[in-house]
């Protein structure tokens, strides 16, 4: 598939796909007779994975490291698994902070006469 279809199927912009390619996250893309890059379903899965990692705060250098390790094959599976588990722990910590912030804001809304889960007077 061409980049426009990869964009449509992945939900990523053309610029984001090009950025990931320039950053070295994607395997080398084959080109068709027309000179256009061809995106396989495997590359499409990589695009979606990297967008999810990026949107959950994984730094580009870690994403690049993950891609480099994956290119080396199954011998790097343990290290890649460790990377993903550490990232999942960071996501859980972020979710906990956001949940605490949300609860505080909900209590303040109730305090000010709005709707929420807390009761008036719980916090000043």
VMD Tcl script that builds the backbone (N, CA, C; Angstrom):
set m [mol new atoms 372]
animate dup $m
set s [atomselect $m all]
$s set {name element resname resid chain x y z} {
  {N N UNK 1 A 0.843 -1.174 0.000}
  {CA C UNK 1 A 0.000 0.000 0.000}
  {C C UNK 1 A 0.890 1.238 0.000}
  {N N UNK 2 A 0.376 2.307 -0.535}
  {CA C UNK 2 A 1.120 3.567 -0.555}
  {C C UNK 2 A 0.916 4.303 0.765}
  {N N UNK 3 A 1.662 5.374 0.944}
  {CA C UNK 3 A 1.644 6.111 2.207}
  {C C UNK 3 A 0.254 6.661 2.536}
  {N N UNK 4 A -0.491 7.092 1.526}
  {CA C UNK 4 A -1.829 7.644 1.789}
  {C C UNK 4 A -2.747 6.584 2.400}
  {N N UNK 5 A -2.656 5.361 1.892}
  {CA C UNK 5 A -3.489 4.289 2.449}
  {C C UNK 5 A -3.005 3.899 3.843}
  {N N UNK 6 A -1.682 3.875 4.032}
  {CA C UNK 6 A -1.139 3.587 5.366}
  {C C UNK 6 A -1.615 4.642 6.356}
  {N N UNK 7 A -1.668 5.878 5.908}
  {CA C UNK 7 A -2.155 6.968 6.753}
  {C C UNK 7 A -3.622 6.748 7.114}
  {N N UNK 8 A -4.409 6.425 6.129}
  {CA C UNK 8 A -5.844 6.217 6.354}
  {C C UNK 8 A -6.090 5.043 7.302}
  {N N UNK 9 A -5.402 3.947 7.084}
  {CA C UNK 9 A -5.625 2.747 7.895}
  {C C UNK 9 A -5.081 2.875 9.314}
  {N N UNK 10 A -3.992 3.607 9.469}
  {CA C UNK 10 A -3.376 3.740 10.797}
  {C C UNK 10 A -3.942 4.909 11.587}
  {N N UNK 11 A -4.539 5.867 10.872}
  {CA C UNK 11 A -5.018 7.074 11.537}
  {C C UNK 11 A -3.912 8.090 11.781}
  {N N UNK 12 A -2.732 7.836 11.250}
  {CA C UNK 12 A -1.600 8.748 11.425}
  {C C UNK 12 A -1.501 9.686 10.232}
  {N N UNK 13 A -1.008 10.870 10.483}
  {CA C UNK 13 A -0.834 11.819 9.387}
  {C C UNK 13 A 0.339 11.391 8.511}
  {N N UNK 14 A 0.353 11.897 7.292}
  {CA C UNK 14 A 1.477 11.630 6.394}
  {C C UNK 14 A 2.776 12.113 7.023}
  {N N UNK 15 A 2.730 13.286 7.652}
  {CA C UNK 15 A 3.933 13.837 8.287}
  {C C UNK 15 A 4.445 12.936 9.405}
  {N N UNK 16 A 3.538 12.376 10.197}
  {CA C UNK 16 A 3.951 11.485 11.286}
  {C C UNK 16 A 4.605 10.228 10.728}
  {N N UNK 17 A 4.027 9.670 9.693}
  {CA C UNK 17 A 4.614 8.477 9.075}
  {C C UNK 17 A 6.002 8.796 8.539}
  {N N UNK 18 A 6.124 9.915 7.860}
  {CA C UNK 18 A 7.445 10.313 7.338}
  {C C UNK 18 A 8.429 10.548 8.479}
  {N N UNK 19 A 7.962 11.142 9.564}
  {CA C UNK 19 A 8.814 11.383 10.734}
  {C C UNK 19 A 9.334 10.067 11.297}
  {N N UNK 20 A 8.454 9.089 11.466}
  {CA C UNK 20 A 8.870 7.785 11.985}
  {C C UNK 20 A 9.875 7.120 11.046}
  {N N UNK 21 A 9.659 7.281 9.754}
  {CA C UNK 21 A 10.602 6.693 8.796}
  {C C UNK 21 A 11.971 7.374 8.897}
  {N N UNK 22 A 11.982 8.707 8.924}
  {CA C UNK 22 A 13.255 9.450 9.033}
  {C C UNK 22 A 13.972 9.145 10.341}
  {N N UNK 23 A 13.202 8.894 11.402}
  {CA C UNK 23 A 13.793 8.603 12.711}
  {C C UNK 23 A 14.388 7.197 12.771}
  {N N UNK 24 A 14.165 6.407 11.733}
  {CA C UNK 24 A 14.723 5.063 11.689}
  {C C UNK 24 A 13.918 4.030 12.453}
  {N N UNK 25 A 12.650 4.329 12.698}
  {CA C UNK 25 A 11.817 3.387 13.442}
  {C C UNK 25 A 11.272 2.263 12.568}
  {N N UNK 26 A 11.143 2.530 11.289}
  {CA C UNK 26 A 10.535 1.550 10.389}
  {C C UNK 26 A 11.603 0.762 9.648}
  {N N UNK 27 A 11.279 -0.476 9.285}
  {CA C UNK 27 A 12.211 -1.219 8.433}
  {C C UNK 27 A 12.334 -0.507 7.086}
  {N N UNK 28 A 13.367 -0.823 6.362}
  {CA C UNK 28 A 13.544 -0.206 5.044}
  {C C UNK 28 A 12.337 -0.560 4.186}
  {N N UNK 29 A 11.750 0.464 3.609}
  {CA C UNK 29 A 10.544 0.265 2.811}
  {C C UNK 29 A 10.917 -0.007 1.362}
  {N N UNK 30 A 10.244 -0.980 0.788}
  {CA C UNK 30 A 10.456 -1.261 -0.629}
  {C C UNK 30 A 9.735 -0.202 -1.442}
  {N N UNK 31 A 10.179 -0.050 -2.674}
  {CA C UNK 31 A 9.552 0.916 -3.572}
  {C C UNK 31 A 8.966 0.172 -4.766}
  {N N UNK 32 A 7.830 0.673 -5.200}
  {CA C UNK 32 A 7.191 0.095 -6.374}
  {C C UNK 32 A 7.867 0.587 -7.642}
  {N N UNK 33 A 7.395 0.108 -8.784}
  {CA C UNK 33 A 7.942 0.516 -10.078}
  {C C UNK 33 A 7.796 2.018 -10.287}
  {N N UNK 34 A 6.807 2.604 -9.636}
  {CA C UNK 34 A 6.577 4.045 -9.756}
  {C C UNK 34 A 7.477 4.859 -8.830}
  {N N UNK 35 A 8.302 4.176 -8.027}
  {CA C UNK 35 A 9.215 4.865 -7.116}
  {C C UNK 35 A 8.620 5.189 -5.759}
  {N N UNK 36 A 7.343 4.919 -5.579}
  {CA C UNK 36 A 6.681 5.217 -4.306}
  {C C UNK 36 A 6.962 4.115 -3.285}
  {N N UNK 37 A 7.073 4.535 -2.037}
  {CA C UNK 37 A 7.271 3.554 -0.961}
  {C C UNK 37 A 6.040 2.662 -0.842}
  {N N UNK 38 A 6.290 1.428 -0.460}
  {CA C UNK 38 A 5.214 0.467 -0.243}
  {C C UNK 38 A 5.207 0.072 1.227}
  {N N UNK 39 A 4.044 0.170 1.832}
  {CA C UNK 39 A 3.871 -0.143 3.248}
  {C C UNK 39 A 3.141 -1.474 3.371}
  {N N UNK 40 A 3.788 -2.437 3.988}
  {CA C UNK 40 A 3.168 -3.747 4.205}
  {C C UNK 40 A 2.281 -3.680 5.452}
  {N N UNK 41 A 1.495 -4.731 5.668}
  {CA C UNK 41 A 0.683 -4.772 6.886}
  {C C UNK 41 A 1.585 -4.848 8.117}
  {N N UNK 42 A 2.756 -5.463 7.982}
  {CA C UNK 42 A 3.701 -5.502 9.107}
  {C C UNK 42 A 4.166 -4.090 9.468}
  {N N UNK 43 A 4.495 -3.298 8.464}
  {CA C UNK 43 A 4.921 -1.916 8.719}
  {C C UNK 43 A 3.763 -1.124 9.317}
  {N N UNK 44 A 2.562 -1.384 8.856}
  {CA C UNK 44 A 1.381 -0.717 9.409}
  {C C UNK 44 A 1.244 -1.020 10.904}
  {N N UNK 45 A 1.471 -2.267 11.292}
  {CA C UNK 45 A 1.419 -2.632 12.721}
  {C C UNK 45 A 2.492 -1.883 13.507}
  {N N UNK 46 A 3.691 -1.734 12.925}
  {CA C UNK 46 A 4.754 -0.967 13.581}
  {C C UNK 46 A 4.334 0.490 13.766}
  {N N UNK 47 A 3.733 1.066 12.737}
  {CA C UNK 47 A 3.292 2.462 12.831}
  {C C UNK 47 A 2.327 2.650 14.001}
  {N N UNK 48 A 1.361 1.757 14.103}
  {CA C UNK 48 A 0.368 1.860 15.177}
  {C C UNK 48 A 1.034 1.670 16.536}
  {N N UNK 49 A 1.925 0.691 16.655}
  {CA C UNK 49 A 2.631 0.471 17.917}
  {C C UNK 49 A 3.407 1.713 18.324}
  {N N UNK 50 A 4.176 2.277 17.396}
  {CA C UNK 50 A 4.989 3.434 17.751}
  {C C UNK 50 A 4.135 4.641 18.108}
  {N N UNK 51 A 3.008 4.791 17.459}
  {CA C UNK 51 A 2.121 5.901 17.828}
  {C C UNK 51 A 1.574 5.704 19.239}
  {N N UNK 52 A 1.230 4.474 19.601}
  {CA C UNK 52 A 0.732 4.207 20.959}
  {C C UNK 52 A 1.834 4.434 21.989}
  {N N UNK 53 A 3.031 3.990 21.677}
  {CA C UNK 53 A 4.145 4.209 22.606}
  {C C UNK 53 A 4.411 5.699 22.782}
  {N N UNK 54 A 4.417 6.419 21.675}
  {CA C UNK 54 A 4.680 7.861 21.740}
  {C C UNK 54 A 3.569 8.585 22.496}
  {N N UNK 55 A 2.322 8.214 22.222}
  {CA C UNK 55 A 1.205 8.919 22.867}
  {C C UNK 55 A 1.113 8.612 24.355}
  {N N UNK 56 A 1.779 7.561 24.803}
  {CA C UNK 56 A 1.811 7.250 26.233}
  {C C UNK 56 A 3.132 7.658 26.868}
  {N N UNK 57 A 3.897 8.472 26.153}
  {CA C UNK 57 A 5.064 9.104 26.756}
  {C C UNK 57 A 6.405 8.422 26.579}
  {N N UNK 58 A 6.501 7.393 25.762}
  {CA C UNK 58 A 7.817 6.780 25.562}
  {C C UNK 58 A 8.684 7.733 24.740}
  {N N UNK 59 A 9.877 8.036 25.223}
  {CA C UNK 59 A 10.771 8.923 24.466}
  {C C UNK 59 A 11.190 8.293 23.130}
  {N N UNK 60 A 11.457 9.144 22.162}
  {CA C UNK 60 A 11.862 8.668 20.840}
  {C C UNK 60 A 13.107 7.794 20.918}
  {N N UNK 61 A 14.059 8.132 21.779}
  {CA C UNK 61 A 15.291 7.330 21.853}
  {C C UNK 61 A 14.985 5.900 22.295}
  {N N UNK 62 A 13.982 5.729 23.175}
  {CA C UNK 62 A 13.593 4.375 23.588}
  {C C UNK 62 A 12.862 3.651 22.463}
  {N N UNK 63 A 12.037 4.387 21.737}
  {CA C UNK 63 A 11.351 3.779 20.603}
  {C C UNK 63 A 12.368 3.319 19.562}
  {N N UNK 64 A 13.388 4.133 19.331}
  {CA C UNK 64 A 14.445 3.775 18.378}
  {C C UNK 64 A 15.189 2.544 18.878}
  {N N UNK 65 A 15.496 2.515 20.162}
  {CA C UNK 65 A 16.177 1.357 20.739}
  {C C UNK 65 A 15.326 0.099 20.560}
  {N N UNK 66 A 14.030 0.216 20.804}
  {CA C UNK 66 A 13.121 -0.916 20.632}
  {C C UNK 66 A 13.149 -1.405 19.176}
  {N N UNK 67 A 13.067 -0.474 18.228}
  {CA C UNK 67 A 13.090 -0.836 16.808}
  {C C UNK 67 A 14.406 -1.512 16.441}
  {N N UNK 68 A 15.511 -0.975 16.940}
  {CA C UNK 68 A 16.823 -1.567 16.655}
  {C C UNK 68 A 16.921 -2.980 17.219}
  {N N UNK 69 A 16.417 -3.165 18.431}
  {CA C UNK 69 A 16.434 -4.500 19.035}
  {C C UNK 69 A 15.562 -5.471 18.242}
  {N N UNK 70 A 14.397 -5.015 17.836}
  {CA C UNK 70 A 13.488 -5.878 17.075}
  {C C UNK 70 A 14.128 -6.321 15.763}
  {N N UNK 71 A 14.893 -5.424 15.159}
  {CA C UNK 71 A 15.560 -5.759 13.899}
  {C C UNK 71 A 16.596 -6.866 14.088}
  {N N UNK 72 A 17.068 -7.044 15.309}
  {CA C UNK 72 A 18.066 -8.085 15.591}
  {C C UNK 72 A 17.431 -9.450 15.837}
  {N N UNK 73 A 16.116 -9.491 15.948}
  {CA C UNK 73 A 15.429 -10.771 16.053}
  {C C UNK 73 A 15.124 -11.229 17.464}
  {N N UNK 74 A 14.803 -12.504 17.563}
  {CA C UNK 74 A 14.322 -13.092 18.813}
  {C C UNK 74 A 15.332 -13.054 19.952}
  {N N UNK 75 A 16.608 -12.940 19.631}
  {CA C UNK 75 A 17.635 -12.909 20.682}
  {C C UNK 75 A 17.463 -11.705 21.603}
  {N N UNK 76 A 16.738 -10.696 21.147}
  {CA C UNK 76 A 16.546 -9.474 21.944}
  {C C UNK 76 A 15.173 -9.416 22.602}
  {N N UNK 77 A 14.425 -10.494 22.524}
  {CA C UNK 77 A 13.050 -10.498 23.036}
  {C C UNK 77 A 12.987 -10.111 24.512}
  {N N UNK 78 A 13.887 -10.641 25.323}
  {CA C UNK 78 A 13.870 -10.361 26.764}
  {C C UNK 78 A 14.071 -8.870 27.038}
  {N N UNK 79 A 15.007 -8.250 26.344}
  {CA C UNK 79 A 15.252 -6.821 26.544}
  {C C UNK 79 A 14.057 -5.988 26.086}
  {N N UNK 80 A 13.442 -6.377 24.985}
  {CA C UNK 80 A 12.255 -5.653 24.518}
  {C C UNK 80 A 11.106 -5.808 25.505}
  {N N UNK 81 A 10.948 -6.993 26.036}
  {CA C UNK 81 A 9.908 -7.233 27.038}
  {C C UNK 81 A 10.148 -6.359 28.263}
  {N N UNK 82 A 11.392 -6.278 28.721}
  {CA C UNK 82 A 11.731 -5.414 29.860}
  {C C UNK 82 A 11.381 -3.959 29.569}
  {N N UNK 83 A 11.697 -3.498 28.360}
  {CA C UNK 83 A 11.381 -2.115 27.983}
  {C C UNK 83 A 9.884 -1.857 28.071}
  {N N UNK 84 A 9.097 -2.778 27.528}
  {CA C UNK 84 A 7.644 -2.599 27.529}
  {C C UNK 84 A 7.072 -2.665 28.941}
  {N N UNK 85 A 7.607 -3.549 29.766}
  {CA C UNK 85 A 7.126 -3.639 31.149}
  {C C UNK 85 A 7.447 -2.366 31.926}
  {N N UNK 86 A 8.642 -1.811 31.740}
  {CA C UNK 86 A 8.989 -0.542 32.408}
  {C C UNK 86 A 8.080 0.586 31.926}
  {N N UNK 87 A 7.800 0.597 30.633}
  {CA C UNK 87 A 6.923 1.631 30.095}
  {C C UNK 87 A 5.512 1.482 30.668}
  {N N UNK 88 A 5.038 0.267 30.782}
  {CA C UNK 88 A 3.712 0.031 31.357}
  {C C UNK 88 A 3.652 0.515 32.807}
  {N N UNK 89 A 4.727 0.330 33.555}
  {CA C UNK 89 A 4.786 0.839 34.934}
  {C C UNK 89 A 4.707 2.365 34.950}
  {N N UNK 90 A 5.383 3.023 34.007}
  {CA C UNK 90 A 5.308 4.492 33.930}
  {C C UNK 90 A 3.891 4.943 33.585}
  {N N UNK 91 A 3.234 4.218 32.692}
  {CA C UNK 91 A 1.852 4.549 32.333}
  {C C UNK 91 A 0.953 4.420 33.561}
  {N N UNK 92 A 1.116 3.351 34.329}
  {CA C UNK 92 A 0.295 3.143 35.529}
  {C C UNK 92 A 0.509 4.267 36.534}
  {N N UNK 93 A 1.747 4.709 36.704}
  {CA C UNK 93 A 2.029 5.812 37.627}
  {C C UNK 93 A 1.376 7.100 37.137}
  {N N UNK 94 A 1.430 7.339 35.842}
  {CA C UNK 94 A 0.797 8.530 35.269}
  {C C UNK 94 A -0.712 8.471 35.461}
  {N N UNK 95 A -1.296 7.310 35.234}
  {CA C UNK 95 A -2.743 7.149 35.431}
  {C C UNK 95 A -3.131 7.432 36.880}
  {N N UNK 96 A -2.329 6.980 37.822}
  {CA C UNK 96 A -2.626 7.216 39.242}
  {C C UNK 96 A -2.574 8.708 39.556}
  {N N UNK 97 A -1.569 9.405 39.013}
  {CA C UNK 97 A -1.480 10.861 39.238}
  {C C UNK 97 A -2.675 11.576 38.628}
  {N N UNK 98 A -3.057 11.186 37.433}
  {CA C UNK 98 A -4.198 11.819 36.768}
  {C C UNK 98 A -5.481 11.546 37.543}
  {N N UNK 99 A -5.648 10.319 38.032}
  {CA C UNK 99 A -6.838 9.969 38.819}
  {C C UNK 99 A -6.922 10.833 40.080}
  {N N UNK 100 A -5.791 11.021 40.764}
  {CA C UNK 100 A -5.772 11.854 41.973}
  {C C UNK 100 A -6.115 13.301 41.633}
  {N N UNK 101 A -5.591 13.794 40.532}
  {CA C UNK 101 A -5.906 15.166 40.107}
  {C C UNK 101 A -7.386 15.301 39.778}
  {N N UNK 102 A -7.916 14.317 39.078}
  {CA C UNK 102 A -9.330 14.354 38.716}
  {C C UNK 102 A -10.218 14.366 39.957}
  {N N UNK 103 A -9.887 13.524 40.926}
  {CA C UNK 103 A -10.688 13.468 42.151}
  {C C UNK 103 A -10.666 14.802 42.887}
  {N N UNK 104 A -9.516 15.438 42.941}
  {CA C UNK 104 A -9.425 16.750 43.584}
  {C C UNK 104 A -10.277 17.773 42.844}
  {N N UNK 105 A -10.189 17.778 41.533}
  {CA C UNK 105 A -10.965 18.732 40.734}
  {C C UNK 105 A -12.458 18.466 40.885}
  {N N UNK 106 A -12.862 17.201 40.911}
  {CA C UNK 106 A -14.278 16.877 41.106}
  {C C UNK 106 A -14.768 17.385 42.458}
  {N N UNK 107 A -13.951 17.233 43.492}
  {CA C UNK 107 A -14.350 17.734 44.819}
  {C C UNK 107 A -14.496 19.256 44.795}
  {N N UNK 108 A -13.595 19.929 44.113}
  {CA C UNK 108 A -13.681 21.392 44.035}
  {C C UNK 108 A -14.937 21.820 43.275}
  {N N UNK 109 A -15.302 21.081 42.249}
  {CA C UNK 109 A -16.522 21.398 41.498}
  {C C UNK 109 A -17.735 21.295 42.408}
  {N N UNK 110 A -17.810 20.245 43.199}
  {CA C UNK 110 A -18.927 20.073 44.132}
  {C C UNK 110 A -18.927 21.208 45.147}
  {N N UNK 111 A -17.750 21.541 45.646}
  {CA C UNK 111 A -17.629 22.638 46.610}
  {C C UNK 111 A -18.200 23.939 46.066}
  {N N UNK 112 A -18.010 24.139 44.785}
  {CA C UNK 112 A -18.468 25.376 44.156}
  {C C UNK 112 A -19.876 25.252 43.597}
  {N N UNK 113 A -20.592 24.214 44.002}
  {CA C UNK 113 A -21.994 24.086 43.615}
  {C C UNK 113 A -22.235 23.308 42.340}
  {N N UNK 114 A -21.214 22.711 41.782}
  {CA C UNK 114 A -21.385 21.921 40.562}
  {C C UNK 114 A -21.665 20.470 40.885}
  {N N UNK 115 A -21.664 19.639 39.866}
  {CA C UNK 115 A -21.926 18.211 40.039}
  {C C UNK 115 A -20.605 17.460 40.067}
  {N N UNK 116 A -20.573 16.389 40.826}
  {CA C UNK 116 A -19.385 15.553 40.928}
  {C C UNK 116 A -19.651 14.417 41.878}
  {N N UNK 117 A -18.602 13.690 42.225}
  {CA C UNK 117 A -18.764 12.534 43.110}
  {C C UNK 117 A -18.631 12.902 44.576}
  {N N UNK 118 A -17.909 13.955 44.884}
  {CA C UNK 118 A -17.668 14.320 46.284}
  {C C UNK 118 A -18.842 15.124 46.835}
  {N N UNK 119 A -18.900 15.219 48.170}
  {CA C UNK 119 A -19.936 16.009 48.835}
  {C C UNK 119 A -19.356 17.366 49.225}
  {N N UNK 120 A -20.197 18.388 49.288}
  {CA C UNK 120 A -19.720 19.707 49.711}
  {C C UNK 120 A -19.083 19.638 51.089}
  {N N UNK 121 A -18.037 20.425 51.281}
  {CA C UNK 121 A -17.386 20.510 52.578}
  {C C UNK 121 A -16.300 19.482 52.798}
  {N N UNK 122 A -16.053 18.599 51.851}
  {CA C UNK 122 A -15.005 17.597 52.025}
  {C C UNK 122 A -13.612 18.205 51.960}
  {N N UNK 123 A -13.508 19.321 51.261}
  {CA C UNK 123 A -12.193 19.921 51.105}
  {C C UNK 123 A -12.335 21.425 51.031}
  {N N UNK 124 A -11.378 22.127 51.568}
  {CA C UNK 124 A -11.453 23.591 51.484}
  {C C UNK 124 A -10.394 24.123 50.569}
}
mol reanalyze $m
mol bondsrecalc $m
mol representation Tube
mol addrep $m
